[in-house]
Amino acid sequence: EDLASAQIAAGRFADAEPTIRALLADADNTDRRDLIHMLAECLMATGQPVEARELYRGLSGPEENDPAAWIGLGRSSYALGDERTLRRSASRAISIAPRNAGGYILFAVWSRDRGDTAEALRHLDTGLMRAGPDAELLSLRALVLSELGRRDDAIEAARAAVDLDPSHSAGHALLDRLTSVTAVSVNKAG
């Protein structure tokens, strides 16, 4: 189990998958939700969303109050283009864990994909108010603000994401892109 956790922490999801499967094969571990979550995470990271979604479905039944399972179900459903399950998962995640950013992010991604960036921004702002600062939420907010033509606000959100989590690579990439575009614009104007 420690090996699988270390492999996941190192981003070696393909190596962790057989380790976790072996642990789950043990009769004492077959129903361990933590191991099933780890396996589903590995499957998503290695491009196997169909199998991951089945695991998340097993973890997110009607009586289940596990926000990570509902968020995982939403993410895997998004990867498979299943908007109905994505929306249902986002709604359930928010209802059981309103202080978790994951449900708001799912709704924002869904809205953005439908071309409604203003609605996506509303979901992200609600998430910030209820869940508090979150690097992934702030990065997505920066992207949406950029798409709305609000570059200064986008830069501020991207900076907040990397200040909150200096290892957040998506936030760094977005901040670099936004500031390099601003620098080019300033140089052309000058």
Disulfide bonds with the S-S distance in Angstrom:
none
